[in-house]
Amino acid sequence: MQLEKSTVKVMCEIGACKNHAAYTVHIARVGIRSRIHFCAGCLAELGALINKIIKPD
């Protein structure tokens, strides 16, 4: 799995977010759903949620 800056102009794919994607996660599989596009805000929120699980307060 890789995280990189988005090089294409696409919309964030998280919920009802209407922002343009700034980052893309490449998943180790082939096909149209092998990438997930995130705006900076959604990626930061997801990161905070992940950190709570990995490193509880």
HELIX and SHEET records of a PDB file:
HELIX    1   1 ALA A   40  ILE A   54  1                                  15    
SHEET    1   A 3 GLN A   2  LYS A   5  0                                        
SHEET    2   A 3 TYR A  23  HIS A  26 -1                                        
SHEET    3   A 3 ARG A  35  PHE A  38 -1                                        
END                                                                             
